[in-house]
Amino acid sequence: MTAPTAHTTDSPAAASPTPHPIPTPAADPTTPAPPAVTGGNLHGPVIAWFEAHARDLPWRRPDAGPWGVMVSEFMLQQTPVSRVLPVYEQWLARWPRPADLAKEAPGEAVRAWGRLGYPRRALRLHGAAVAITERHGGDVPTDHAQLLALPGIGEYTAAAVASFAYGQRHAVLDTNVRRVLARAVTGVQYPPNATTAAERKLARALLPEDEHTASRWAAASMELGALVCTAKNESCHRCPIADRCAWHVAGKPAHDGPPRRVQSYAGTDRQVRGRLLAVLREAAHPVPQAALDRVWNEPVQRARALDGLVSDGLVEPLPGGRYRLPLS
């Protein structure tokens, strides 16, 4: 996923080296070894590249504020930037502060989420807005532990908001960053399917000591993975650290398997859920069962999908076989 970056600029020369080189796996003696990989010889080139090539995205602008960063982080999970942009703009125009969203029914968040997919994110973002309003006076907290305690916020999102919104020093490990580190430092094509303790340790070891530079490094390494060090068709000729990337210097050995299988959508319960939610989002009043029955011909799958939406809190059943988006 591509995520927001910090909103300030910094000279690449300010990058602080880590005190010790990062260990790399033993290489084939017939293969030329890359230069010793340290934070110091990665930070400067990657941050300089970022300053020249970063995309102009609304959540990276100073006026986005911490709430704008948080909203983007929720929306960008498993969703490309191109789909997020219009929904993000509409969301912030309607709910420019957490308290504005908190005053609305959670169903309105689901309605505004539109076709971004994984609509439980909308409920979690609404829950976070309520908690921010009730616990923190309507301001997104600066403290990492307080961020982590908000509904719907896990390790990655808390680190990302603290880093990108407040310029703090945290290891921000999304798929893009993990792929950059896997290739540049450990010399493998793809990271493991799930984040490991070894990856967290490596990411922390690579963090610049300076807090401001660390936040720029987090944003820059993420953008490098999104635009250059991509999962497929990587552009090593455009990479600012290709000459010291362990995987590139080793001749780009292939991984044992594909990075990730693309999940099918057509015909799945997820597609049925999407169609059911689309009817409810467009309705100003509760929807009768008959209207929902028309969206999918297979009754068992349709019932299973509807039950799942109710169980997830995305749909509220009413007497008389009617349904609506949740009000509480």
MOBELJO-V904810 format. One record per pair of residues at least 24 apart in sequence whose ideal C-beta (glycine too) atoms are under 10 Angstrom apart, sorted by the first residue. I is the first residue (numbers start at 0). J is the second residue. D is the distance in whole Angstrom. If there is no record, write none. Layout:
I,J,D
I,J,D
This chain:
0,72,9
0,74,10
0,75,5
0,76,6
0,77,7
0,78,8
0,79,8
0,80,9
0,83,10
0,155,9
0,159,10
0,173,5
0,174,6
0,175,7
0,176,10
0,221,9
0,224,10
0,225,8
1,54,8
1,56,8
1,71,10
1,75,6
1,79,8
1,80,5
1,83,9
1,173,8
1,174,10
1,175,7
1,221,7
1,222,7
1,224,8
1,225,4
1,226,8
2,56,10
2,58,8
2,59,10
2,68,9
2,71,7
2,72,6
2,75,6
2,76,9
2,80,10
2,155,9
2,156,9
2,159,5
2,160,10
2,162,9
2,163,7
2,171,7
2,173,6
2,175,8
2,176,9
2,217,9
2,218,8
2,221,5
2,222,9
2,225,9
3,56,7
3,57,9
3,58,4
3,59,6
3,60,10
3,63,7
3,67,8
3,68,5
3,69,9
3,70,10
3,71,5
3,72,7
3,75,8
3,159,7
3,160,9
3,162,9
3,163,4
3,164,8
3,218,7
3,221,9
4,49,8
4,53,7
4,54,9
4,56,8
4,58,8
4,59,5
4,68,9
4,159,10
4,162,9
4,163,6
4,171,10
4,214,8
4,215,8
4,217,8
4,218,3
4,219,7
4,221,7
4,222,7
5,59,8
5,68,9
5,162,7
5,163,5
5,164,8
5,165,9
5,166,5
5,167,9
5,211,8
5,212,10
5,213,9
5,214,4
5,215,6
5,216,10
5,217,8
5,218,5
5,219,10
6,58,9
6,59,6
6,60,7
6,61,5
6,62,9
6,63,7
6,64,9
6,67,10
6,68,9
6,163,8
6,164,8
6,165,10
6,166,8
6,214,9
6,218,9
7,61,8
7,166,7
7,211,7
7,214,8
7,215,8
8,46,10
8,49,10
8,50,7
8,53,10
8,211,10
8,215,8
9,46,7
9,49,10
9,50,8
9,166,10
9,207,10
9,209,9
9,211,6
9,212,6
9,214,9
9,215,5
9,216,10
9,219,10
10,43,9
10,46,8
10,47,9
10,50,9
10,212,9
10,215,10
11,42,7
11,43,4
11,44,7
11,45,8
11,46,5
11,47,4
11,48,9
11,49,9
11,50,7
11,51,10
11,212,9
11,215,9
11,219,9
11,239,10
12,42,10
12,43,7
12,46,9
12,47,9
13,42,9
13,43,9
13,46,8
13,207,9
13,209,7
13,211,8
13,212,5
13,215,9
14,38,8
14,39,7
14,40,9
14,41,8
14,42,3
14,43,5
14,44,9
14,45,9
14,46,6
14,47,9
14,207,6
14,208,10
14,209,8
14,212,5
14,213,9
14,215,8
14,216,7
14,219,10
15,39,7
15,42,7
15,43,10
15,206,9
15,207,4
15,208,4
15,209,5
15,211,10
15,212,6
15,213,8
15,216,10
16,40,8
16,41,9
16,42,7
16,43,9
16,207,8
16,208,8
17,41,9
17,42,9
17,203,10
17,204,6
17,205,6
17,206,7
17,207,8
17,208,7
18,204,9
18,208,8
19,204,8
20,204,10
21,180,9
21,183,10
21,184,6
21,185,9
21,200,10
21,201,7
21,204,6
21,205,6
22,184,9
22,185,9
22,201,9
22,204,9
23,183,10
23,184,6
23,185,7
23,186,6
23,245,5
24,184,9
24,185,6
24,186,6
24,187,8
24,245,8
24,249,10
25,186,10
26,186,7
26,245,8
26,248,9
26,249,7
27,249,8
27,250,10
27,252,9
30,186,10
30,245,10
30,248,7
30,249,5
30,250,7
30,252,9
31,248,6
31,249,8
31,250,9
32,186,10
32,245,8
32,248,7
32,249,9
33,183,9
33,184,10
33,186,8
33,240,9
33,241,10
33,242,7
33,243,5
33,244,6
33,245,5
33,246,9
33,247,8
33,248,4
33,249,8
34,240,10
34,242,8
34,243,5
34,244,10
34,245,10
34,248,9
35,243,9
36,180,10
36,183,7
36,184,5
36,185,9
36,186,9
36,205,9
36,240,9
36,243,6
36,244,8
36,245,7
37,184,10
37,204,9
37,205,8
37,243,9
38,184,10
38,204,7
38,205,5
38,206,7
38,207,6
38,208,9
38,212,10
38,213,10
38,216,8
39,205,10
39,207,9
40,240,8
40,242,10
40,243,6
41,179,9
41,180,9
41,183,7
41,184,8
41,205,7
41,207,10
41,216,8
41,219,10
41,220,8
41,223,10
41,239,9
41,240,6
41,243,7
41,244,9
42,205,8
42,206,9
42,207,6
42,209,10
42,212,7
42,213,9
42,215,8
42,216,5
42,219,8
42,220,9
42,240,10
43,207,10
43,212,10
43,216,10
43,239,9
43,240,10
44,219,9
44,223,10
44,238,9
44,239,4
44,240,5
44,241,10
44,242,9
44,243,8
45,179,8
45,183,9
45,215,9
45,216,7
45,218,10
45,219,5
45,220,6
45,222,9
45,223,6
45,227,10
45,238,9
45,239,6
45,240,6
46,207,9
46,212,7
46,215,5
46,216,6
46,218,9
46,219,5
46,220,9
46,223,10
46,239,9
47,219,9
47,239,7
48,219,7
48,222,8
48,223,7
48,226,9
48,227,8
48,237,8
48,238,8
48,239,4
48,240,8
49,215,7
49,216,9
49,218,7
49,219,3
49,220,8
49,221,9
49,222,5
49,223,7
49,226,10
49,239,9
50,215,8
50,219,8
51,239,9
52,219,10
52,222,7
52,223,9
52,226,7
52,227,8
52,237,8
52,239,9
53,218,8
53,219,8
53,221,10
53,222,6
53,223,10
53,225,10
53,226,9
54,80,8
54,222,7
54,225,8
54,226,8
56,80,7
56,83,9
56,84,8
56,87,9
56,222,10
57,83,10
57,84,7
57,87,7
57,88,7
57,91,8
58,83,9
58,84,10
58,87,7
58,91,9
58,163,8
58,164,9
59,163,8
59,218,8
59,222,10
62,91,10
63,87,9
63,91,8
63,163,9
63,164,8
64,91,9
64,95,9
64,96,9
64,138,10
64,139,8
64,164,7
65,97,9
65,131,10
65,138,8
65,139,4
65,140,9
65,141,8
65,146,10
65,160,7
65,161,9
65,163,9
65,164,4
65,165,7
66,91,8
66,94,9
66,95,7
66,96,6
66,97,6
66,98,10
66,99,9
66,100,9
66,127,10
66,128,8
66,131,8
66,137,9
66,138,8
66,139,5
66,160,10
66,164,8
67,91,6
67,95,9
67,139,10
67,163,10
67,164,8
68,139,8
68,159,8
68,160,6
68,161,10
68,162,9
68,163,5
68,164,4
68,165,9
69,97,8
69,124,8
69,127,7
69,128,9
69,131,9
69,139,6
69,146,9
69,149,9
69,152,8
69,156,8
69,157,10
69,159,9
69,160,5
69,163,9
69,164,7
70,94,8
70,95,10
70,97,9
70,100,9
70,124,7
70,127,10
70,128,9
70,139,10
71,159,9
71,160,10
71,163,9
71,164,10
72,120,10
72,124,9
72,152,9
72,155,8
72,156,5
72,157,10
72,159,5
72,160,6
72,163,8
72,164,9
72,173,10
73,112,10
73,115,9
73,117,10
73,120,5
73,121,8
73,123,7
73,124,5
73,125,10
73,127,8
73,151,7
73,152,9
73,156,7
73,160,10
74,112,8
74,115,6
74,117,10
74,120,7
74,121,9
74,124,8
75,115,10
75,120,10
75,156,10
75,159,9
75,173,9
76,115,10
76,116,10
76,117,7
76,120,6
76,123,10
76,153,10
76,155,9
76,156,8
76,173,9
77,115,9
77,116,7
77,117,6
77,120,9
77,174,9
77,262,10
78,114,10
78,115,5
78,116,6
78,117,7
78,120,9
79,225,10
80,225,8
82,113,9
82,114,8
82,115,6
82,116,8
83,115,7
85,113,9
85,115,10
86,111,7
86,112,7
86,113,5
86,114,8
86,115,6
86,121,10
87,115,9
89,113,8
90,115,10
90,121,9
90,124,9
94,124,10
94,125,9
94,128,8
96,128,9
96,131,9
96,132,9
96,137,6
96,138,9
96,139,10
97,124,9
97,125,10
97,127,7
97,128,4
97,129,8
97,130,9
97,131,4
97,132,6
97,133,10
97,135,8
97,136,10
97,137,6
97,138,8
97,139,7
97,149,10
98,128,7
98,129,9
98,131,8
98,132,5
98,133,10
98,136,9
98,137,4
98,138,10
99,128,8
99,132,9
99,137,9
100,124,7
100,125,6
100,127,9
100,128,4
100,129,8
100,131,9
100,132,9
101,125,7
101,126,9
101,127,9
101,128,4
101,129,4
101,130,9
101,131,7
101,132,4
101,133,8
101,137,8
102,128,9
102,129,9
102,132,8
103,128,9
103,129,10
103,326,10
104,315,10
104,323,10
104,324,7
104,325,7
104,326,4
104,327,7
105,129,9
105,312,8
105,313,9
105,315,10
105,324,8
105,325,5
105,326,8
105,327,7
106,279,8
106,280,9
106,312,10
106,313,8
106,314,9
106,315,7
106,323,7
106,324,3
106,325,5
106,326,6
106,327,9
107,280,10
107,324,7
107,325,9
107,326,9
108,324,9
108,325,9
109,276,7
109,279,8
109,280,7
109,308,10
109,312,9
109,313,6
109,314,9
109,324,5
109,325,7
110,276,9
110,279,8
110,280,5
110,281,9
110,282,9
110,324,6
111,280,9
112,276,9
112,280,8
112,313,10
113,276,10
113,277,9
113,280,7
114,273,7
114,276,9
114,277,8
114,280,9
116,264,9
116,269,8
116,272,10
116,273,7
117,269,9
118,272,8
118,273,8
118,276,6
118,280,9
118,308,9
118,311,8
118,313,6
118,324,10
119,151,8
119,308,10
119,311,6
119,312,8
119,313,7
120,151,7
121,151,10
121,313,8
121,324,10
122,150,9
122,151,8
122,311,8
122,312,6
122,313,7
122,325,8
123,149,9
123,150,6
123,151,3
123,152,8
123,153,10
123,156,10
124,149,10
124,150,9
124,151,6
124,152,9
125,150,9
125,151,9
125,325,9
126,150,4
126,151,6
126,152,10
126,312,10
127,151,5
127,152,6
127,156,9
139,164,7
139,165,9
140,165,9
141,165,5
141,166,10
141,167,8
142,167,9
143,167,7
143,168,10
143,169,7
154,194,8
154,199,9
155,194,8
158,202,10
158,217,8
159,217,8
159,218,9
159,221,9
161,214,9
161,217,10
162,206,10
162,210,9
162,213,7
162,214,5
162,215,9
162,216,9
162,217,5
162,218,8
162,221,10
163,214,7
163,217,7
163,218,6
163,221,9
164,214,9
165,210,9
165,214,8
166,210,6
166,211,6
166,212,10
166,213,8
166,214,4
166,215,9
166,217,10
167,210,6
167,211,9
167,213,8
167,214,6
167,217,9
168,203,10
168,206,6
168,207,8
168,208,8
168,209,8
168,210,4
168,211,9
168,212,9
168,213,4
168,214,7
168,216,9
168,217,9
169,202,9
169,203,9
169,206,8
169,210,9
169,213,7
169,214,8
169,217,7
170,198,9
170,199,6
170,200,9
170,201,9
170,202,4
170,203,5
170,204,9
170,205,8
170,206,6
170,213,9
170,216,10
170,217,8
171,202,8
171,206,10
171,213,9
171,214,9
171,216,9
171,217,4
171,218,8
171,220,8
171,221,7
172,198,6
172,199,7
172,201,9
172,202,5
172,203,10
172,217,9
172,220,10
172,221,9
173,217,10
173,220,10
173,221,6
173,224,8
173,225,9
174,221,9
174,224,7
174,225,9
174,230,8
174,258,9
174,259,9
175,220,8
175,221,5
175,222,8
175,223,8
175,224,3
175,225,5
175,226,9
175,227,10
175,228,8
175,229,8
175,230,9
176,202,7
176,205,10
176,216,10
176,217,7
176,218,10
176,219,10
176,220,5
176,221,5
176,222,10
176,223,9
176,224,6
176,225,10
176,228,10
177,201,10
177,202,8
177,220,10
177,221,10
177,224,8
178,220,10
178,223,9
178,224,5
178,225,10
178,228,6
178,229,8
178,230,7
178,233,9
178,246,10
178,258,8
179,219,10
179,220,5
179,221,8
179,222,10
179,223,6
179,224,5
179,225,10
179,227,9
179,228,5
179,238,9
179,240,9
179,244,9
180,205,7
180,220,8
180,224,9
180,228,10
181,224,10
181,228,9
181,245,9
181,246,8
181,254,9
181,258,10
182,224,9
182,228,6
182,233,8
182,235,9
182,238,9
182,240,9
182,241,10
182,244,6
182,245,7
182,246,4
182,247,7
182,249,10
182,251,8
183,220,9
183,223,9
183,228,8
183,238,9
183,240,6
183,241,9
183,243,7
183,244,5
183,245,6
183,246,7
183,247,8
183,248,10
184,243,10
184,244,9
184,245,6
184,246,9
185,245,7
185,246,8
186,244,8
186,245,3
186,246,5
186,247,9
186,248,8
186,249,6
186,251,10
186,252,8
187,245,8
187,246,7
187,249,10
187,252,8
187,253,10
187,254,6
187,255,9
188,230,9
188,233,9
188,246,6
188,251,7
188,252,7
188,253,6
188,254,4
188,255,9
188,256,10
188,257,10
188,258,8
189,230,7
189,246,10
189,253,10
189,254,5
189,255,9
189,256,8
189,257,8
189,258,4
189,259,8
190,254,10
190,258,8
192,256,10
192,258,9
192,259,7
229,258,10
230,257,9
230,258,5
230,259,7
231,257,9
231,258,8
266,297,9
266,300,9
267,300,9
267,304,9
268,295,10
268,300,6
268,301,9
268,303,6
268,304,5
268,307,7
268,308,10
269,304,8
269,307,9
270,295,8
270,300,10
270,304,9
271,295,5
271,297,8
271,300,6
271,301,6
271,302,10
271,303,8
271,304,4
271,305,8
271,307,9
271,308,9
272,301,10
272,303,9
272,304,5
272,305,8
272,307,6
272,308,6
272,311,9
272,313,8
272,314,9
273,304,9
274,301,9
274,304,8
275,301,8
275,304,6
275,305,6
275,307,10
275,308,6
275,313,9
275,314,7
275,322,8
276,304,10
276,305,10
276,308,7
276,313,7
276,314,8
276,324,8
278,322,9
279,308,9
279,313,9
279,314,6
279,315,9
279,322,6
279,323,7
279,324,5
280,324,7
282,322,9
282,323,8
282,324,8
283,323,10
284,321,9
284,323,8
285,315,9
285,316,10
285,317,5
285,318,10
285,319,8
285,320,10
285,321,4
285,322,6
285,323,4
285,324,9
286,314,9
286,317,9
286,320,10
286,321,6
286,322,5
286,323,7
286,324,10
287,317,10
287,319,8
287,320,6
287,321,5
287,322,8
288,316,10
288,319,9
288,320,4
288,321,7
288,322,7
289,320,8
289,321,10
290,321,9
290,322,9
291,320,9
291,321,10
291,322,7
